[in-house]
Amino acid sequence: MNQDSFIPLTAIDCLIPALMIDRNAPVDVLHANAAARVRAATQLMETLSNRDLELADTVDLRQIATVAMMLLRDGCDLLDVLGWRLRVE
């Protein structure tokens, strides 16, 4: 596989990406990874929605939002690759 087979995840903007998506991964693997991240973010938000936010620490809320953002961005990146693959096939 060559370097062009991999694209970086976009949740963290950096000059040298460490986490990449294999464009040639099987579509079911891309889907499973995207679904796992979206599901985890959904569960995190469901847990948060059951809490009294007036008692929440703003630092905790910011950290939870950051985690949800990273999970959702990774899921979107994976879904983008899956979409490209499905259009080609």
Residue pairs with C-beta under 8 A, 6 or more apart in sequence:
1 22
1 24
4 23
5 22
5 23
5 24
6 20
6 21
6 22
6 23
7 20
7 21
7 23
7 77
7 81
8 17
8 19
8 20
8 21
9 17
9 19
9 20
9 21
9 73
9 74
9 77
10 73
10 77
11 69
11 70
11 73
11 74
11 77
12 70
21 30
21 77
21 78
21 81
23 81
23 84
23 85
25 81
27 82
27 85
27 86
27 89
30 78
30 79
30 81
30 82
30 85
31 78
31 82
33 78
34 74
34 75
34 76
34 78
34 79
34 82
35 75
37 71
37 72
37 74
37 75
37 78
38 71
38 72
38 75
40 71
41 67
41 68
41 71
41 72
41 75
44 64
44 67
44 68
44 71
45 68
48 64
53 61
